[in-house]
Amino acid sequence: APDTTAPTVVITYPVNGAVLSKTETVKVDVADSGDIISVKFLIDGTEVSADSTAPYEYEWDVCVLGTGSHSVLVKAEDSAGNIGQSGISTFPRATQVR
């Protein structure tokens, strides 16, 4: 039978709502019955990185962003073309950084 189940994607670090003031590693858990071919990291709706090998991580330098809150969404695609995504996590950026 063809694989029709999308991967599950969970952002494990940093925790949703954490105030960020320096470069952080965004970490995700991806689970699927097949092979994962791509994990894409989106900051404020814009793709900033793609990873094809576990562990799936992105080094995020929040210092280059403006003040205020920023959102992270992660999408994963398996070898059958199914796409799953995380919930949206929102992170306020500290006004004083580094």
JOTARA-V697321 format. One record per residue. N is the residue number from 1. RES is the residue in one small letter. SS is DSSP state (H for helix, E for strand, C for the rest). PHI is phi in whole degrees, 0 to 359 (* if undefined). Layout:
n = {N:N}
res = {RES:RES}
ss = {SS:SS}
phi = {PHI:PHI}
This chain:
n = {1:2:3:4:5:6:7:8:9:10:11:12:13:14:15:16:17:18:19:20:21:22:23:24:25:26:27:28:29:30:31:32:33:34:35:36:37:38:39:40:41:42:43:44:45:46:47:48:49:50:51:52:53:54:55:56:57:58:59:60:61:62:63:64:65:66:67:68:69:70:71:72:73:74:75:76:77:78:79:80:81:82:83:84:85:86:87:88:89:90:91:92:93:94:95:96:97:98}
res = {a:p:d:t:t:a:p:t:v:v:i:t:y:p:v:n:g:a:v:l:s:k:t:e:t:v:k:v:d:v:a:d:s:g:d:i:i:s:v:k:f:l:i:d:g:t:e:v:s:a:d:s:t:a:p:y:e:y:e:w:d:v:c:v:l:g:t:g:s:h:s:v:l:v:k:a:e:d:s:a:g:n:i:g:q:s:g:i:s:t:f:p:r:a:t:q:v:r}
ss = {C:C:C:C:C:C:C:E:E:E:E:E:E:C:C:C:C:C:C:E:C:C:C:E:E:E:E:E:E:E:E:C:C:C:C:E:E:E:E:E:E:E:E:C:C:E:E:E:E:E:E:C:C:C:C:E:E:E:E:E:C:H:H:H:C:C:C:E:E:E:E:E:E:E:E:E:E:E:C:C:C:C:E:E:E:C:C:C:E:E:E:E:E:C:C:C:C:C}
phi = {*:291:281:240:263:286:298:263:228:227:284:260:203:287:288:307:91:296:279:253:225:206:298:234:263:280:242:227:258:236:232:198:282:244:277:271:257:201:235:249:255:241:249:51:87:249:293:243:197:226:229:241:227:285:286:273:215:219:278:253:270:291:293:275:267:290:293:103:271:228:252:235:226:236:243:233:240:264:293:269:89:282:239:241:218:283:288:275:256:242:231:288:265:296:287:255:242:54}
